[in-house]
Amino acid sequence: MWEFKQTVTAKDGKLYLKADPLGPEPQELLPESDIRFFLLSQDLTLTFQKDETGTVSKLIIDGESQSFEARRIP
């Protein structure tokens, strides 16, 4: 299993993902819905999951044949 840090940031009303497997530059997340996004540079969809309080607690990353779960680290 791969382990690497992923960082999601907001800038100018857009979300960006920075993760080592995607290269050194943050990649813009394009919205499909309020919680589901995709990347143009990769065949990936990302879904934010919220806990019972409405706070995002994890990110589900779906690729061509694999799915990964990333938990939020405060």
Phi, psi and omega in degrees: 000135179277144173229127178203156180279138175235139180232126175253128180231157176248135178210127178053039177078010179238154176257145180228145177245129174243123180209137183311316181296344181265358181103180187282339184264141175299142180254133180291134175267123181260131188282138166257329177204190179294335184239352184243132184225166176218166177248142174282330186280344182220158175273071182228142167240147183232131181236122177276132177248137181255152175274186184295343178268355181092005178272136177297126183245339178202166180233125177259124181247119180249125177250196183302314184225008182224157176228137180235149176241127178242125179269152180284134176250115182296000000 
